[in-house]
């Protein structure tokens, strides 16, 4: 009992140290490259891979060092990969054997394991514990623990540890996106920060709005299926931060937004 309590205290102390490092990191790249190894010491895994959501195109990407070279892995946000499946399902997947096609297809008919990285590196992936990195309900990445140390499947305690780390990463990623956007405010920046749309999606919506003489918000809501409850607060937040007249969007009819004067807030 005493040993178990001491192990838990040691784990909590180390978790706080890693959380402080994550939150103090200067960029998402620093977290992906420099802090993955720190997390390996905390969890019962041989490797940790962190995928971040690229806000420009909604792809998942990870970075790792190969000698002195920095390399990138990119994965589409689709059901065809473990990371993509985790991102779309927003649920933790505990996989006993990544090479077992039947096990993967029990999760989703399209799910496959891409063994190219194993072949390139000589590392053999077996168990994968994959958790979504969320801030509130918004997807910002995926955390994967690879190969249970000592063999066997990842336990419920391992699942809890992964989800706890993912929660810490979610807060850090969201804060990094907000900090990066401070220098280039955008009416729909809050939607991008939350991973609801990519920067390319916003650019497409702006172009479509110009061509069709519609409001950008209307395009985002009706064609890109972004919830109205997300779009309107993003517009208001932009207006408040920049001390400008806030737009009131008439979504019942095409055309430019109706404008009204509001008290600006700082």
C-alpha positions, 0 to 999 in steps of 0.5 A, spaced: 500 500 500 505 504 501 509 503 495 503 504 491 502 511 494 509 513 493 508 511 486 502 515 485 506 521 488 512 520 484 507 520 478 503 526 480 510 530 481 513 528 474 506 529 471 506 536 474 513 537 471 511 535 464 505 539 464 509 545 466 514 544 460 508 543 455 505 550 457 511 554 457 513 551 450 515 557 445 511 553 440 507 547 438 513 545 434 517 545 441 512 540 444 512 535 438 520 535 437 523 536 444 517 534 449 515 527 446 521 523 450 519 527 456 513 523 456 515 516 454 519 516 461 512 518 464 508 512 461 508 505 460 510 505 453 516 505 448 514 511 444 510 517 444 507 520 438 504 527 438 500 529 432 497 536 431 492 539 427 494 543 421 490 549 421 491 551 414 489 544 411 486 540 417 491 535 416 494 531 422 502 532 422 508 530 427 515 532 427 521 528 429 528 528 429 532 523 425 540 525 427 540 532 426 535 532 421 527 534 422 522 530 419 515 530 418 509 525 418 502 527 415 496 523 416 489 525 413 484 526 418 480 520 415 478 513 418 484 510 414 489 511 419 489 510 427 490 517 428 485 519 423 480 514 426 482 517 433 481 524 430 474 523 427 471 519 432 474 523 438 475 517 442 481 513 445 482 507 441 486 501 445 489 497 440 492 490 442 496 489 435 496 494 429 498 489 424 491 485 426 486 487 420 480 484 423 481 488 430 482 494 426 476 493 422 472 491 428 473 499 430 472 501 422 471 498 416 476 503 413 481 502 418 488 500 416 495 500 419 500 504 415 507 500 416 511 504 411 514 508 417 516 501 421 519 499 415 523 505 414 525 505 421 526 498 423 521 499 429 516 494 430 509 497 432 504 492 436 500 496 441 497 503 440 493 507 445 491 513 441 487 519 444 484 525 441 487 532 443 481 536 445 480 543 448 473 543 450 469 539 444 474 542 439 479 537 436 487 539 436 491 533 435 492 526 437 496 523 442 499 516 441 503 511 446 506 505 442 508 499 445 506 497 452 513 496 456 514 489 458 509 487 453 501 485 453 496 490 452 495 497 455 491 497 461 485 502 464 490 506 468 494 507 461 488 509 458 487 514 464 494 517 463 494 518 456 487 522 456 490 526 462 496 528 458 492 529 452 487 534 456 494 538 458 496 538 451 489 540 448 490 546 453 497 548 451 495 547 443 489 552 444 493 557 447 499 557 442 493 558 436 491 564 440 497 567 441 499 566 434 493 569 432 494 575 436 498 578 431 494 577 425 486 578 428 481 575 423 473 575 423 473 567 423 480 566 427 476 563 433 473 558 428 480 556 426 483 556 433 478 551 435 479 546 429 472 547 426 475 550 419 482 550 416 485 557 414 483 554 406 476 553 408 475 560 410 479 563 404 474 559 400 468 561 403 471 568 402 471 567 395 465 564 394 461 570 398 464 575 393 462 571 387 455 570 389 454 576 393 453 573 400 455 573 407 461 569 409 458 567 415 452 564 411 457 560 406 460 557 413 454 555 416 450 553 410 455 550 405 461 548 410 456 546 416 459 550 421 454 551 427 451 558 427 452 558 435 460 558 433 460 563 427 456 569 430 460 569 437 467 569 433 464 575 429 462 579 435 469 577 439 473 580 433 469 586 433 470 587 440 477 586 440 478 591 434 473 596 437 469 596 430 462 596 429 459 589 430 456 585 424 449 583 425 448 577 419 441 576 416 442 569 415 435 568 412 436 572 406 442 573 401 446 579 401 451 583 405 451 583 413 446 588 416 450 593 420 448 596 426 452 601 431 454 597 438 458 600 444 465 597 443 469 594 448 476 593 450 
